[in-house]
Amino acid sequence: MKTVSRVMVLATTFMAFHVGAVTAAPSARNVLFIIADDLNTFLGCYGDPRARTPNIDRLAARGVRFDRAYCSQPLCGPSRNSILTGLYPNSTGILANAQIFRQSIPNQISLPQAFRNQGWLAARVGKLYHYDVPKSIGTAGHDDPASWEVQMNPAGVDHLVEEPNIVSLSPGNFGATLSWYASPRPDADHTDGKVANEAEWILERCAKQQDRPFFLAVGFFRPHTPFVAPKTPYFDEYAEADMPIVTGVTEDQADIPPAALASRKAEEEKMTDTQRRQAMQGYYASISFMDAQVGRVIDTLDRLKLTDSTIIVFTSDHGYHMGEHGLWQKRSLFEESTRVPLLIIAPGVTPHAAVAKSPISQVDLYPTLAGLCGIKSPSNLQGQNLINTLKDPATPGRGWAVTQGTHGYSLRTERWRYTEWDEGKQGRELYDHDADPKELKNLANDPSHEQAVKLLSEQLRSAVKTTFPPSGKTPEIKEGIWTPSI
């Protein structure tokens, strides 16, 4: 969007509010919602020894870091729609990418829409709902227009210029294939650099209209493939020779049900050690590049003296494998694919540098943000309000999180990860996170854990029921169009 047109869009938006919208309550608070794409916990604040992520780390020092936050499904479209509707994929009908929740549950009020309906400026920069990356960069992708008053879709050289230079395991394909490129061009020329620039621009306008609160959602594209970032300083920060390679994969896979390894891709299993190191280098470089753009947005918030009136959320749509269990990318139900970073900074509510260890789900974000800001929300939200945990991170909440995959569900408790594939017909998994946080020993068939399996199976089935709408049916797809069955 050109500067002239974006000035007109935002000016018209503010004018429309002053003319006809309901005045926000005096207790209204701003929300800055930042989401990365395909980011696991390769972050300094999560204990990664290599990651150079100073800006995300300083965010963690300001509020609560959720140590065990999980996505509802480890795939972009279902996860993002789940976050933004406050419903599990079984209730949105979004079980794959490139789908729009208005076609399955057209009357659901989204998270930003709830804020918009009650007087907040709801603005989006970059990727919030699903996009085909990199093909949809610069477009609205599979967006929901009702969620936003302002939408900005920048595109940078990573998509417009550099794709012919990108190394890919499947030449010419980038979005779902491991691919990387050390760019000679600076931050500002890249899509995420432009996303940060547009976010800064909106914040500056919001600072001049502080009688109206804002919900600003900033969606960064990195570290999604292709792993493109400026060579200097980001690739240079991570020596290829120092990148780790996962070992012992054959032994690890011996006790894993085949269904749990279904996300494997042939081209990934043929990778050389050099390619593995290069992919790891590209992923780390992309994370550090994205971190720098997050820093720009936070610095702008601080400079404009909006920090004390703004709730900040930082998260990702799901985790990401980098060779663990012989897997790469997403779609599995292992920790690396389903665990997400989640930081919440709520001025006057959250302590500094606190850690919440109880398992929570990203569906909890909608009721939590609505509760913090006094926003009326739909009665069918399926998450829990985390305000008590934000005040005292030792508060456990409901103490579990459930994630679904293709033909399987995982339950996380304080100690265990228990999974059933096709109700156990295709296998089970049980991992003791106290003793085995990397999930290397499947205890599901160990006779000494028979009672634990029985109890966790009952708990899993009870939890799965909560992911469906009251009718118990997932909205179905008929003739290519999603139609509600509730």
C-alpha positions, 0 to 999 in steps of 0.5 A, a space after each residue: 500500500 502506498 503512503 498516500 493511500 494508507 494515510 487516507 485509509 487510516 485517516 478515514 478509519 479514525 474519522 469514522 470512529 469519531 463520527 459514529 462508533 461507540 466510545 470505548 470504556 475508560 478502562 480500555 487497553 491497547 493490544 499488540 499481537 505479534 505472531 511469527 510463522 513456523 517458530 519453535 522454541 529456538 530462542 534465548 529466553 527458552 534456553 536455546 544456547 545458540 539463538 541470538 534473539 535479544 529482542 524477544 528475550 527482553 520481552 520475556 523479561 517484561 512479563 510471563 513466559 509460558 513454558 508449555 504452550 501448545 497449538 491446537 493443530 500443528 499446521 498454519 491454517 487450522 492453528 491460526 483460525 483456532 487462535 483467532 476464533 477461540 475454537 478448536 479445529 474440530 469446531 471451526 471446520 478448518 482442518 487443512 490450509 487454504 480454508 476460510 472459517 466464514 464458510 463453515 461458521 459464518 457467524 463466529 466473531 473473531 478475536 480482532 472483530 470482537 475488539 473492533 465491534 466494541 470501538 477498538 481500531 483493529 489493524 493487521 500487517 502481514 500474515 494472521 490468517 493463512 497465507 500460501 508462503 511465499 506465493 501469497 506474500 503481498 496479498 491478503 491470502 485467506 484473510 477475514 475482512 470482517 476482522 480488520 479495519 486496516 490491512 497491509 500486505 507488504 512484499 519484499 525482495 525475498 519474494 519479488 526478486 530473490 526466489 531464483 537464487 534460493 537453494 531448495 531440496 525440491 528446485 523451484 518449490 519453497 513454501 513446503 520444502 526446506 529452502 534457504 538463501 543468504 541475501 546480500 540485501 538489507 533488512 528494510 528490503 525484505 518482507 518482514 522489514 517492511 512489515 515492521 515498517 508498516 507496524 511502526 507507521 500505524 503505531 505512530 498514528 495511533 499515538 496521535 489518537 490515544 482516545 481510541 484504543 487499538 488492536 494491532 496484529 503483526 504477522 511476521 513471515 519468518 522463519 517460515 521457508 524459504 529461510 531467507 535473511 540478510 547474510 550480514 549479520 544474520 547468516 554470519 552469526 551462525 557458522 555452518 560448521 557449528 550447526 548441530 545434527 540430530 543423531 541416533 534417529 534409527 534407534 529413536 524411531 524403533 518404538 514410535 508408531 508409524 502414524 507418528 512419523 507420517 509427516 516425513 518427506 522423501 527429499 528430507 530423508 535423503 539430505 546430506 549432513 551439509 544440507 542439514 547444517 545449511 538448513 539449520 543455519 538458515 533457520 537460525 538466521 531467519 529467527 534472528 532476522 525476525 527478532 530484529 524486526 520485533 525489536 523495531 516494533 517494540 522500540 517504537 511502542 516504547 518511544 511513543 510512550 504506549 508501553 504502559 497502556 499496551 498488552 503485548 503478546 508474542 507467539 507462533 502458529 506452531 512449532 517446527 522440527 529440525 531433524 528430531 526423530 528424523 522429522 523436519 518442519 511441522 504436522 507431527 504431534 511431538 513437542 518440537 512441532 506442537 510446542 510454541 513460544 508464548 509471552 504475555 506482557 500485561 502492564 499492572 497485571 503480569 510480574 516481570 521475568 516470570 515463568 508459567 509451567 502448567 500446560 496451556 493452549 493457544 485457544 486460551 488467548 481469546 478469552 484471556 485478551 478479552 478478559 484483560 480488556 473488558 471485551 464482550 466475547 462469544 459464549 462458545 469460546 473453548 479456551 480458559 481465561 489465563 488472567 489468574 495465571 498471569 497474576 500468579 504464574 504458579 496458578 495451574 489453570 486446568 492443567 492440560 492441553 490437547 492437540 490434534 493431528 491427522 488421525 491422532 490426538 495428544 494430551 499434555 499434562 504437567 508430567 505426561 504426553 499421551 497420544 492415541 492414533 485412531 483411538 489407539 488402533 494405529 498405536 499409542 505414545 506415552 512420554 514422561 517429560 520429567 525424565 525424558 523431555 526429548 521424548 526418546 522412550 515411548 512407555 505406552 507398551 511398558 507394563 509398569 505404566 499400564 495404569 498411567 495409560 488407562 487413566 490418561 486415555 480416559 482423560 484424553 477422551 474427555 478432553 477431545 470431547 471439549 474440542 467439538 461444538 455442542 452438536 458433537 460434529 465437525 462442520 463438513 465440506 460438501 462440493 468444495 464448500 464448507 457448510 455448518 452442521 451446527 
